[in-house]
Amino acid sequence: QVQLEESGGGLVQAGGSLRLSCAASGRTLSSYAMSWYRQAPGKERELVAGISSDGGTRRYADSVKGRFTISRDNAKNTMYLQMNSLKPEDTAVYYCYASRAWGQGTQVTVSS
């Protein structure tokens, strides 16, 4: 059974940057696609970005294209989300997902 743990969230001003990490344990995820989701208060959880098992294919929600970059390091069993030019509407709890498992989430708050 895989466990996922996010880190790197916090409070940042609009226009700032954050880098989220998702560390996996209990199973090697090098053969699994991985994704980042987010959920803002009162809204449904939405897909932010996904990456294939080898990192060769990446996809993004239209709302974050050009600002966020998803990546992974299979040697470290870790996935990342580099978030630049953050906007107040990016405020949400960010979750990683892989192999039918969710992390506990990390809060990202962007002040205007």
Secondary structure as GFF3:
##gff-version 3
##sequence-region A 1 112
A	DSSP	beta_strand	3	7	.	.	.	ID=ss1
A	DSSP	beta_strand	10	13	.	.	.	ID=ss2
A	DSSP	beta_strand	18	25	.	.	.	ID=ss3
A	DSSP	beta_strand	34	39	.	.	.	ID=ss4
A	DSSP	beta_strand	46	51	.	.	.	ID=ss5
A	DSSP	beta_strand	58	60	.	.	.	ID=ss6
A	DSSP	beta_strand	68	73	.	.	.	ID=ss7
A	DSSP	beta_strand	78	83	.	.	.	ID=ss8
A	DSSP	three_ten_helix	88	90	.	.	.	ID=ss9
A	DSSP	beta_strand	92	98	.	.	.	ID=ss10
A	DSSP	beta_strand	101	102	.	.	.	ID=ss11
A	DSSP	beta_strand	106	111	.	.	.	ID=ss12
###
